[in-house]
Amino acid sequence: MALTGCSQDNPDADEGKEVPGGAVGPDRMITEDLSILQVQLEYPLDGVYEEGEDANLFLGIANTGNTDDDLLDVRGPDFANAQLLVDGEPGAIRVQQNDNVYVGAEGAPRITLIDLKRSLRSSQSIPVILVFEDAGEMIVNAPVASEGRNPKPTYDFPNPAEDPTQS
């Protein structure tokens, strides 16, 4: 009896193929103190981003260290530019020491990828380069959120002051 198996040497070679059911974006450490959490592009209202459209980027940034760092820029080969907004104004996104920032959450800083260079569907991803003042550059794949998944801030680090079980 002969067995057949997957002979594909590089399973990542199908990057861009849609994954049924969607995916939550990756968590990645940049430094010992700085991590990127649940990176994803907002699900497009009509199910697909067409070439030339803009896409909102959602992610969390956790800083467990003793120094602040700033997200200065976002770049990538699959979009022309990125707009970083803090309190409605263009600027760097400050990640204070021992704190978290949820980009794209209601009232939080926002990042919009401008002029996509290719079409994207749910679970397809593009590389995004995050440029920090002190931590340097980090490349992470940003998948498009699945239908029905509204990106929300992560709650990996709850605020003890908001814990209703504390007296």
LUMSEMAR-702674 format. One record per residue: residue number from 1; residue in three letters; x, y, z of N, C-alpha, C in turn. Coordinates in Angstrom, 1 decimal. Layout:
+-----+-----+--------+--------+--------+--------+--------+--------+--------+--------+--------+
|   i |  aa |   n.xx |   n.yy |   n.zz |  ca.xx |  ca.yy |  ca.zz |   c.xx |   c.yy |   c.zz |
+-----+-----+--------+--------+--------+--------+--------+--------+--------+--------+--------+
| NUM | Ala |      X |      Y |      Z |      X |      Y |      Z |      X |      Y |      Z |
...
+-----+-----+--------+--------+--------+--------+--------+--------+--------+--------+--------+
end
This chain:
+-----+-----+--------+--------+--------+--------+--------+--------+--------+--------+--------+
|   i |  aa |   n.xx |   n.yy |   n.zz |  ca.xx |  ca.yy |  ca.zz |   c.xx |   c.yy |   c.zz |
+-----+-----+--------+--------+--------+--------+--------+--------+--------+--------+--------+
|   1 | Met |    0.8 |   -1.2 |    0.0 |    0.0 |    0.0 |    0.0 |    0.9 |    1.2 |    0.0 |
|   2 | Ala |    0.6 |    2.2 |   -0.9 |    1.4 |    3.4 |   -1.0 |    0.7 |    4.5 |   -0.3 |
|   3 | Leu |    1.5 |    5.3 |    0.3 |    1.0 |    6.5 |    1.0 |    1.4 |    7.7 |    0.2 |
|   4 | Thr |    0.5 |    8.7 |    0.1 |    0.9 |    9.9 |   -0.6 |    0.9 |   11.0 |    0.5 |
|   5 | Gly |    1.8 |   11.9 |    0.3 |    1.9 |   13.0 |    1.3 |    2.0 |   14.3 |    0.6 |
|   6 | Cys |    2.1 |   15.3 |    1.3 |    2.3 |   16.7 |    0.8 |    3.7 |   16.8 |    0.4 |
|   7 | Ser |    3.9 |   17.1 |   -0.9 |    5.3 |   17.2 |   -1.4 |    5.7 |   18.7 |   -1.5 |
|   8 | Gln |    4.9 |   19.6 |   -1.1 |    5.3 |   21.0 |   -1.2 |    6.4 |   21.3 |   -0.3 |
|   9 | Asp |    7.5 |   21.8 |   -0.8 |    8.7 |   22.2 |    0.0 |    8.4 |   23.4 |    0.9 |
|  10 | Asn |    7.7 |   24.3 |    0.3 |    7.5 |   25.6 |    1.0 |    6.0 |   25.9 |    1.1 |
|  11 | Pro |    5.4 |   25.6 |    2.3 |    3.9 |   25.8 |    2.4 |    3.5 |   27.3 |    2.4 |
|  12 | Asp |    4.5 |   28.2 |    2.6 |    4.2 |   29.6 |    2.5 |    4.2 |   30.1 |    1.1 |
|  13 | Ala |    4.5 |   29.3 |    0.1 |    4.5 |   29.7 |   -1.3 |    3.2 |   30.2 |   -1.8 |
|  14 | Asp |    2.1 |   29.8 |   -1.1 |    0.7 |   30.2 |   -1.6 |    0.3 |   31.4 |   -0.8 |
|  15 | Glu |    1.2 |   32.2 |   -0.4 |    0.8 |   33.5 |    0.3 |   -0.1 |   34.2 |   -0.6 |
|  16 | Gly |   -1.1 |   34.7 |    0.0 |   -2.2 |   35.5 |   -0.8 |   -3.4 |   34.6 |   -1.0 |
|  17 | Lys |   -3.3 |   33.3 |   -0.9 |   -4.4 |   32.4 |   -1.0 |   -5.4 |   32.6 |    0.2 |
|  18 | Glu |   -6.7 |   32.7 |   -0.1 |   -7.6 |   32.9 |    1.0 |   -7.7 |   31.7 |    1.9 |
|  19 | Val |   -7.7 |   31.9 |    3.2 |   -7.8 |   30.8 |    4.2 |   -9.2 |   30.8 |    4.7 |
|  20 | Pro |  -10.0 |   29.7 |    4.5 |  -11.4 |   29.7 |    4.9 |  -11.5 |   29.9 |    6.4 |
|  21 | Gly |  -12.4 |   30.7 |    6.8 |  -12.7 |   31.0 |    8.2 |  -11.9 |   32.2 |    8.8 |
|  22 | Gly |  -11.0 |   32.7 |    8.0 |  -10.2 |   33.9 |    8.4 |   -9.1 |   33.6 |    9.4 |
|  23 | Ala |   -8.4 |   34.6 |    9.8 |   -7.3 |   34.5 |   10.7 |   -7.2 |   35.7 |   11.6 |
|  24 | Val |   -6.7 |   35.5 |   12.8 |   -6.3 |   36.6 |   13.6 |   -4.9 |   36.9 |   13.4 |
|  25 | Gly |   -4.5 |   38.1 |   13.3 |   -3.1 |   38.4 |   13.0 |   -2.1 |   38.0 |   14.0 |
|  26 | Pro |   -0.9 |   38.0 |   13.6 |    0.2 |   37.4 |   14.5 |    0.6 |   38.4 |   15.7 |
|  27 | Asp |    1.1 |   37.8 |   16.7 |    1.8 |   38.5 |   17.8 |    3.3 |   38.3 |   17.6 |
|  28 | Arg |    4.0 |   39.4 |   17.7 |    5.5 |   39.3 |   17.4 |    6.2 |   40.2 |   18.4 |
|  29 | Met |    7.3 |   39.7 |   19.0 |    8.2 |   40.5 |   19.8 |    9.1 |   41.3 |   19.0 |
|  30 | Ile |    9.3 |   42.6 |   19.3 |   10.2 |   43.4 |   18.5 |   11.5 |   43.4 |   19.3 |
|  31 | Thr |   11.4 |   43.7 |   20.6 |   12.5 |   43.7 |   21.6 |   12.0 |   42.9 |   22.8 |
|  32 | Glu |   12.9 |   42.8 |   23.8 |   12.5 |   42.1 |   25.0 |   11.3 |   42.8 |   25.7 |
|  33 | Asp |   11.1 |   44.1 |   25.4 |   10.1 |   44.9 |   26.1 |    8.9 |   45.3 |   25.2 |
|  34 | Leu |    9.1 |   45.3 |   23.9 |    8.1 |   45.8 |   22.9 |    7.5 |   44.6 |   22.1 |
|  35 | Ser |    6.2 |   44.5 |   22.0 |    5.5 |   43.5 |   21.2 |    4.4 |   44.1 |   20.4 |
|  36 | Ile |    4.2 |   43.4 |   19.2 |    3.1 |   43.8 |   18.4 |    2.0 |   42.7 |   18.5 |
|  37 | Leu |    0.7 |   43.0 |   18.7 |   -0.3 |   42.1 |   19.0 |   -1.4 |   42.2 |   18.0 |
|  38 | Gln |   -1.9 |   41.0 |   17.5 |   -3.1 |   40.8 |   16.6 |   -3.2 |   41.8 |   15.5 |
|  39 | Val |   -2.2 |   41.8 |   14.6 |   -2.2 |   42.7 |   13.5 |   -3.2 |   42.2 |   12.5 |
|  40 | Gln |   -4.0 |   43.2 |   11.9 |   -4.9 |   42.8 |   10.9 |   -5.5 |   44.1 |   10.2 |
|  41 | Leu |   -5.9 |   43.9 |    8.9 |   -6.5 |   44.9 |    8.2 |   -8.0 |   44.8 |    8.4 |
|  42 | Glu |   -8.7 |   45.9 |    8.5 |  -10.2 |   45.9 |    8.7 |  -10.8 |   45.1 |    7.6 |
|  43 | Tyr |  -11.9 |   44.3 |    7.9 |  -12.6 |   43.6 |    6.8 |  -13.3 |   44.7 |    5.9 |
|  44 | Pro |  -13.1 |   44.5 |    4.6 |  -13.8 |   45.5 |    3.7 |  -15.3 |   45.3 |    3.6 |
|  45 | Leu |  -16.0 |   46.4 |    3.5 |  -17.5 |   46.3 |    3.5 |  -18.0 |   45.4 |    2.4 |
|  46 | Asp |  -17.4 |   45.4 |    1.3 |  -17.9 |   44.6 |    0.1 |  -17.1 |   43.3 |    0.0 |
|  47 | Gly |  -16.3 |   43.0 |    1.0 |  -15.6 |   41.7 |    1.0 |  -14.3 |   41.7 |    0.3 |
|  48 | Val |  -13.9 |   42.7 |   -0.4 |  -12.6 |   42.8 |   -1.1 |  -12.1 |   44.2 |   -1.2 |
|  49 | Tyr |  -10.8 |   44.3 |   -1.0 |  -10.1 |   45.6 |   -1.2 |   -9.7 |   45.5 |   -2.7 |
|  50 | Glu |  -10.1 |   46.5 |   -3.5 |   -9.6 |   46.6 |   -4.8 |   -8.3 |   47.4 |   -4.9 |
|  51 | Glu |   -7.5 |   47.2 |   -5.9 |   -6.3 |   48.0 |   -6.1 |   -6.7 |   49.5 |   -6.1 |
|  52 | Gly |   -5.9 |   50.3 |   -5.3 |   -6.1 |   51.7 |   -5.2 |   -6.9 |   52.1 |   -4.0 |
|  53 | Glu |   -7.6 |   51.2 |   -3.3 |   -8.3 |   51.5 |   -2.1 |   -7.4 |   51.7 |   -0.9 |
|  54 | Asp |   -8.0 |   52.3 |    0.1 |   -7.3 |   52.4 |    1.4 |   -7.8 |   51.4 |    2.4 |
|  55 | Ala |   -6.9 |   51.0 |    3.4 |   -7.3 |   50.0 |    4.4 |   -6.8 |   50.4 |    5.7 |
|  56 | Asn |   -7.7 |   50.3 |    6.7 |   -7.3 |   50.6 |    8.1 |   -6.6 |   49.4 |    8.7 |
|  57 | Leu |   -5.5 |   49.7 |    9.4 |   -4.7 |   48.7 |   10.1 |   -5.0 |   48.7 |   11.6 |
|  58 | Phe |   -5.2 |   47.5 |   12.1 |   -5.5 |   47.4 |   13.5 |   -4.4 |   46.6 |   14.2 |
|  59 | Leu |   -4.0 |   47.0 |   15.3 |   -2.9 |   46.2 |   16.1 |   -2.8 |   46.8 |   17.5 |
|  60 | Gly |   -2.3 |   46.0 |   18.3 |   -1.9 |   46.4 |   19.7 |   -0.4 |   46.5 |   19.8 |
|  61 | Ile |    0.1 |   47.4 |   20.6 |    1.5 |   47.5 |   20.8 |    1.7 |   47.5 |   22.4 |
|  62 | Ala |    2.4 |   46.5 |   22.9 |    2.6 |   46.4 |   24.3 |    4.0 |   46.8 |   24.6 |
|  63 | Asn |    4.2 |   47.6 |   25.6 |    5.5 |   48.0 |   26.1 |    5.6 |   47.7 |   27.6 |
|  64 | Thr |    6.4 |   46.7 |   27.9 |    6.6 |   46.2 |   29.3 |    7.9 |   46.8 |   29.9 |
|  65 | Gly |    8.5 |   47.7 |   29.1 |    9.8 |   48.2 |   29.5 |    9.7 |   49.5 |   30.3 |
|  66 | Asn |   10.8 |   50.1 |   30.6 |   10.9 |   51.3 |   31.4 |   11.2 |   52.6 |   30.6 |
|  67 | Thr |   11.1 |   52.5 |   29.3 |   11.3 |   53.6 |   28.4 |   10.2 |   53.7 |   27.4 |
|  68 | Asp |    9.8 |   54.9 |   27.0 |    8.8 |   55.1 |   25.9 |    9.5 |   54.8 |   24.6 |
|  69 | Asp |    8.6 |   54.5 |   23.6 |    9.1 |   54.4 |   22.2 |    8.0 |   55.0 |   21.3 |
|  70 | Asp |    8.4 |   55.4 |   20.1 |    7.4 |   56.0 |   19.2 |    7.4 |   55.2 |   17.9 |
|  71 | Leu |    6.2 |   54.9 |   17.4 |    6.0 |   54.3 |   16.1 |    6.0 |   55.5 |   15.1 |
|  72 | Leu |    7.1 |   55.6 |   14.3 |    7.3 |   56.8 |   13.5 |    6.7 |   56.7 |   12.1 |
|  73 | Asp |    6.7 |   55.4 |   11.5 |    6.3 |   55.2 |   10.2 |    5.8 |   53.8 |    9.9 |
|  74 | Val |    5.0 |   53.6 |    8.9 |    4.6 |   52.3 |    8.4 |    4.8 |   52.3 |    6.9 |
|  75 | Arg |    5.5 |   51.3 |    6.5 |    5.8 |   51.2 |    5.0 |    5.5 |   49.7 |    4.6 |
|  76 | Gly |    5.5 |   49.6 |    3.2 |    5.4 |   48.3 |    2.7 |    5.3 |   48.3 |    1.2 |
|  77 | Pro |    5.6 |   47.2 |    0.5 |    5.6 |   47.2 |   -0.9 |    4.2 |   47.1 |   -1.6 |
|  78 | Asp |    3.2 |   46.8 |   -0.8 |    1.9 |   46.7 |   -1.4 |    0.9 |   47.9 |   -1.1 |
|  79 | Phe |    1.5 |   49.0 |   -0.7 |    0.7 |   50.2 |   -0.6 |    1.6 |   51.4 |   -0.8 |
|  80 | Ala |    1.1 |   52.6 |   -1.2 |    1.9 |   53.7 |   -1.5 |    2.4 |   54.5 |   -0.3 |
|  81 | Asn |    1.6 |   54.5 |    0.7 |    1.9 |   55.4 |    1.9 |    1.0 |   54.9 |    3.1 |
|  82 | Ala |    1.3 |   55.4 |    4.2 |    0.5 |   55.2 |    5.4 |    0.3 |   56.5 |    6.1 |
|  83 | Gln |   -0.9 |   56.7 |    6.7 |   -1.2 |   57.8 |    7.4 |   -1.4 |   57.4 |    8.9 |
|  84 | Leu |   -0.6 |   58.0 |    9.8 |   -0.7 |   57.8 |   11.2 |   -1.3 |   59.0 |   11.8 |
|  85 | Leu |   -2.4 |   58.8 |   12.5 |   -3.2 |   59.9 |   13.2 |   -3.2 |   59.7 |   14.7 |
|  86 | Val |   -2.9 |   60.7 |   15.4 |   -3.0 |   60.7 |   16.9 |   -3.9 |   61.9 |   17.2 |
|  87 | Asp |   -5.0 |   61.6 |   17.9 |   -6.0 |   62.7 |   18.2 |   -6.4 |   63.5 |   17.0 |
|  88 | Gly |   -6.5 |   62.8 |   15.8 |   -7.0 |   63.4 |   14.6 |   -5.9 |   64.1 |   13.8 |
|  89 | Glu |   -4.7 |   64.2 |   14.3 |   -3.6 |   64.9 |   13.7 |   -2.5 |   63.9 |   13.3 |
|  90 | Pro |   -1.8 |   64.2 |   12.1 |   -0.7 |   63.3 |   11.7 |    0.4 |   63.4 |   12.8 |
|  91 | Gly |    1.1 |   62.3 |   13.0 |    2.2 |   62.2 |   14.0 |    2.6 |   60.9 |   14.4 |
|  92 | Ala |    3.6 |   60.8 |   15.1 |    4.1 |   59.5 |   15.7 |    3.2 |   59.0 |   16.8 |
|  93 | Ile |    3.1 |   57.7 |   16.9 |    2.3 |   57.1 |   17.9 |    3.2 |   56.7 |   19.1 |
|  94 | Arg |    3.0 |   57.4 |   20.2 |    3.8 |   57.1 |   21.4 |    3.3 |   55.9 |   22.1 |
|  95 | Val |    4.2 |   55.0 |   22.5 |    3.9 |   53.8 |   23.3 |    4.7 |   54.0 |   24.6 |
|  96 | Gln |    3.9 |   54.5 |   25.6 |    4.6 |   54.8 |   26.9 |    5.1 |   53.6 |   27.6 |
|  97 | Gln |    6.0 |   53.8 |   28.5 |    6.6 |   52.7 |   29.3 |    5.5 |   52.0 |   30.1 |
|  98 | Asn |    5.6 |   50.7 |   30.1 |    4.7 |   49.8 |   30.9 |    3.2 |   50.1 |   30.6 |
|  99 | Asp |    2.9 |   50.2 |   29.3 |    1.6 |   50.5 |   28.8 |    1.3 |   49.8 |   27.5 |
| 100 | Asn |    0.1 |   49.9 |   27.0 |   -0.3 |   49.4 |   25.7 |   -1.0 |   50.4 |   24.9 |
| 101 | Val |   -0.9 |   50.3 |   23.6 |   -1.6 |   51.2 |   22.7 |   -2.4 |   50.3 |   21.7 |
| 102 | Tyr |   -3.7 |   50.6 |   21.5 |   -4.5 |   49.8 |   20.6 |   -4.8 |   50.7 |   19.4 |
| 103 | Val |   -4.1 |   50.5 |   18.3 |   -4.3 |   51.3 |   17.1 |   -5.5 |   50.8 |   16.4 |
| 104 | Gly |   -6.4 |   51.7 |   16.1 |   -7.7 |   51.4 |   15.4 |   -8.8 |   51.3 |   16.3 |
| 105 | Ala |   -8.6 |   51.2 |   17.6 |   -9.7 |   51.1 |   18.6 |  -10.4 |   52.4 |   18.6 |
| 106 | Glu |  -11.7 |   52.4 |   19.0 |  -12.4 |   53.7 |   19.1 |  -11.7 |   54.7 |   19.9 |
| 107 | Gly |  -11.5 |   55.9 |   19.4 |  -10.8 |   57.0 |   20.1 |   -9.3 |   56.8 |   20.2 |
| 108 | Ala |   -8.7 |   55.8 |   19.6 |   -7.3 |   55.5 |   19.7 |   -6.6 |   56.1 |   18.5 |
| 109 | Pro |   -5.3 |   56.0 |   18.5 |   -4.5 |   56.3 |   17.2 |   -5.0 |   55.5 |   16.1 |
| 110 | Arg |   -4.9 |   56.0 |   14.8 |   -5.3 |   55.2 |   13.6 |   -4.1 |   55.2 |   12.6 |
| 111 | Ile |   -4.1 |   54.1 |   11.9 |   -3.2 |   53.9 |   10.8 |   -4.0 |   53.5 |    9.6 |
| 112 | Thr |   -3.9 |   54.2 |    8.5 |   -4.6 |   53.9 |    7.2 |   -3.5 |   53.7 |    6.2 |
| 113 | Leu |   -3.5 |   52.5 |    5.5 |   -2.7 |   52.2 |    4.4 |   -3.3 |   52.8 |    3.2 |
| 114 | Ile |   -2.6 |   53.7 |    2.5 |   -3.1 |   54.4 |    1.4 |   -2.7 |   53.8 |    0.1 |
| 115 | Asp |   -3.7 |   53.7 |   -0.8 |   -3.5 |   53.3 |   -2.2 |   -2.9 |   51.9 |   -2.3 |
| 116 | Leu |   -3.7 |   50.9 |   -2.0 |   -3.2 |   49.5 |   -2.1 |   -2.8 |   49.2 |   -3.5 |
| 117 | Lys |   -1.7 |   48.4 |   -3.7 |   -1.2 |   48.1 |   -5.0 |   -1.7 |   46.8 |   -5.6 |
| 118 | Arg |   -2.5 |   46.1 |   -4.8 |   -3.2 |   44.9 |   -5.3 |   -4.5 |   44.7 |   -4.5 |
| 119 | Ser |   -5.3 |   43.8 |   -5.1 |   -6.6 |   43.5 |   -4.4 |   -6.3 |   42.5 |   -3.3 |
| 120 | Leu |   -7.2 |   42.5 |   -2.3 |   -7.1 |   41.6 |   -1.1 |   -8.4 |   41.2 |   -0.7 |
| 121 | Arg |   -8.5 |   39.9 |   -0.3 |   -9.7 |   39.3 |    0.3 |   -9.4 |   38.9 |    1.7 |
| 122 | Ser |  -10.5 |   38.5 |    2.4 |  -10.3 |   38.0 |    3.8 |   -9.2 |   36.9 |    3.9 |
| 123 | Ser |   -8.4 |   37.1 |    4.9 |   -7.3 |   36.2 |    5.2 |   -6.1 |   36.3 |    4.3 |
| 124 | Gln |   -6.1 |   37.1 |    3.2 |   -4.9 |   37.3 |    2.4 |   -4.1 |   38.4 |    3.2 |
| 125 | Ser |   -2.8 |   38.4 |    3.0 |   -2.0 |   39.3 |    3.8 |   -1.0 |   40.0 |    3.0 |
| 126 | Ile |   -0.5 |   41.1 |    3.6 |    0.5 |   41.9 |    2.9 |    1.6 |   42.2 |    4.0 |
| 127 | Pro |    2.9 |   42.3 |    3.6 |    3.9 |   42.7 |    4.6 |    3.8 |   44.1 |    4.9 |
| 128 | Val |    4.0 |   44.4 |    6.2 |    3.9 |   45.8 |    6.7 |    5.2 |   46.0 |    7.6 |
| 129 | Ile |    5.9 |   47.1 |    7.3 |    7.1 |   47.4 |    8.0 |    6.8 |   48.5 |    9.0 |
| 130 | Leu |    6.9 |   48.2 |   10.3 |    6.7 |   49.2 |   11.4 |    8.0 |   49.7 |   11.8 |
| 131 | Val |    8.1 |   51.1 |   11.8 |    9.4 |   51.7 |   12.1 |    9.3 |   52.5 |   13.4 |
| 132 | Phe |   10.0 |   52.0 |   14.5 |   10.0 |   52.6 |   15.8 |   11.3 |   53.4 |   16.0 |
| 133 | Glu |   11.2 |   54.4 |   16.8 |   12.4 |   55.3 |   17.0 |   13.5 |   54.5 |   17.6 |
| 134 | Asp |   13.2 |   53.8 |   18.7 |   14.3 |   53.1 |   19.4 |   14.4 |   51.6 |   19.1 |
| 135 | Ala |   13.3 |   50.9 |   18.9 |   13.3 |   49.5 |   18.6 |   13.6 |   49.2 |   17.2 |
| 136 | Gly |   13.6 |   50.1 |   16.3 |   14.0 |   49.9 |   14.9 |   12.8 |   49.4 |   14.1 |
| 137 | Glu |   13.1 |   48.6 |   13.0 |   12.1 |   48.2 |   12.1 |   11.6 |   46.7 |   12.4 |
| 138 | Met |   10.4 |   46.5 |   12.2 |    9.8 |   45.1 |   12.3 |    8.9 |   44.9 |   11.1 |
| 139 | Ile |    9.1 |   43.7 |   10.5 |    8.2 |   43.3 |    9.4 |    7.2 |   42.3 |    9.9 |
| 140 | Val |    6.0 |   42.5 |    9.6 |    4.9 |   41.6 |   10.0 |    3.9 |   41.5 |    8.9 |
| 141 | Asn |    3.3 |   40.3 |    8.7 |    2.3 |   40.2 |    7.7 |    0.9 |   40.6 |    8.4 |
| 142 | Ala |    0.2 |   41.4 |    7.6 |   -1.1 |   41.9 |    8.1 |   -2.2 |   41.3 |    7.3 |
| 143 | Pro |   -2.9 |   40.3 |    7.9 |   -4.0 |   39.6 |    7.1 |   -5.3 |   40.5 |    7.2 |
| 144 | Val |   -6.1 |   40.3 |    6.1 |   -7.4 |   41.0 |    6.1 |   -8.3 |   40.2 |    7.1 |
| 145 | Ala |   -9.0 |   40.9 |    8.0 |   -9.9 |   40.2 |    8.9 |  -10.9 |   39.4 |    8.2 |
| 146 | Ser |  -11.5 |   38.4 |    8.8 |  -12.5 |   37.6 |    8.2 |  -13.9 |   38.3 |    8.4 |
| 147 | Glu |  -14.8 |   37.9 |    7.5 |  -16.1 |   38.5 |    7.6 |  -16.8 |   38.3 |    8.9 |
| 148 | Gly |  -17.4 |   39.4 |    9.5 |  -18.0 |   39.3 |   10.8 |  -17.0 |   39.5 |   11.9 |
| 149 | Arg |  -15.8 |   39.6 |   11.6 |  -14.8 |   39.9 |   12.7 |  -14.4 |   41.3 |   12.6 |
| 150 | Asn |  -15.0 |   42.1 |   13.6 |  -14.6 |   43.5 |   13.7 |  -13.4 |   43.5 |   14.6 |
| 151 | Pro |  -12.3 |   44.0 |   14.1 |  -11.1 |   44.1 |   15.0 |  -11.4 |   44.9 |   16.2 |
| 152 | Lys |  -11.0 |   44.3 |   17.3 |  -11.2 |   45.0 |   18.6 |   -9.9 |   45.0 |   19.4 |
| 153 | Pro |   -9.7 |   45.9 |   20.3 |   -8.5 |   45.9 |   21.1 |   -8.3 |   44.5 |   21.8 |
| 154 | Thr |   -7.1 |   44.1 |   21.9 |   -6.8 |   42.9 |   22.7 |   -7.0 |   43.2 |   24.2 |
| 155 | Tyr |   -7.2 |   42.1 |   24.9 |   -7.4 |   42.3 |   26.4 |   -6.4 |   41.4 |   27.1 |
| 156 | Asp |   -5.2 |   41.2 |   26.5 |   -4.2 |   40.3 |   27.0 |   -3.6 |   40.9 |   28.3 |
| 157 | Phe |   -3.7 |   42.2 |   28.5 |   -3.2 |   42.9 |   29.7 |   -4.3 |   43.8 |   30.3 |
| 158 | Pro |   -5.2 |   43.2 |   31.0 |   -6.3 |   44.0 |   31.6 |   -5.8 |   45.0 |   32.6 |
| 159 | Asn |   -6.5 |   46.1 |   32.7 |   -6.2 |   47.1 |   33.6 |   -6.8 |   46.7 |   35.0 |
| 160 | Pro |   -5.9 |   46.5 |   36.0 |   -6.5 |   46.1 |   37.3 |   -7.4 |   47.1 |   37.9 |
| 161 | Ala |   -7.3 |   48.3 |   37.6 |   -8.2 |   49.4 |   38.1 |   -9.7 |   49.2 |   37.6 |
| 162 | Glu |   -9.8 |   48.5 |   36.5 |  -11.2 |   48.2 |   35.9 |  -11.7 |   46.9 |   36.3 |
| 163 | Asp |  -11.1 |   46.1 |   37.1 |  -11.5 |   44.8 |   37.5 |  -12.6 |   44.9 |   38.6 |
| 164 | Pro |  -13.9 |   44.5 |   38.2 |  -15.0 |   44.6 |   39.1 |  -14.9 |   43.7 |   40.3 |
| 165 | Thr |  -14.0 |   42.7 |   40.3 |  -13.9 |   41.8 |   41.5 |  -13.1 |   42.4 |   42.5 |
| 166 | Gln |  -12.4 |   43.5 |   42.3 |  -11.5 |   44.1 |   43.3 |  -12.4 |   45.0 |   44.2 |
| 167 | Ser |  -12.1 |   45.0 |   45.5 |  -12.9 |   45.8 |   46.4 |  -12.1 |   47.1 |   46.7 |
+-----+-----+--------+--------+--------+--------+--------+--------+--------+--------+--------+
end
